[in-house]
Amino acid sequence: MGEPRRLGFDTATGKTAYALTEPGGLLDGIADITALQTAAAWHVLAAAMVEGGQLSGDEAASVLAHVTEALGAVLPIAARVIDDAT
C-alpha cells in the first residue's frame, strides 16, 4: 500500500486532508490536482522571493524545503503521464 496523498484542506476543520488513493481513481485525480496546484503556487512564490533579492538564509531554506517537497510530489505524476503516453 502506498503513502497517504494530500487532497487539500477540510473546509470544516481547516486541517489538511489525506487519503490512500487507488491509481486512476477519483481521489488519485484530486491528489494529482492538489500536488500540481501546490507546486505552481510555490514556484510563483519562490520566483518572486528570488527576484526580490532580500532573502535571509532561513527564508531561503524554508522556501527551498517547500519547493523540494512540491517537486517530489509532481515528479511521479509527470513520470506516470509520460509512461501512459508511450
Secondary structure as UniProt FT lines:
FT   STRAND          5..9
FT   TURN            11..13
FT   STRAND          16..19
FT   TURN            23..24
FT   HELIX           26..52
FT   HELIX           57..85
//
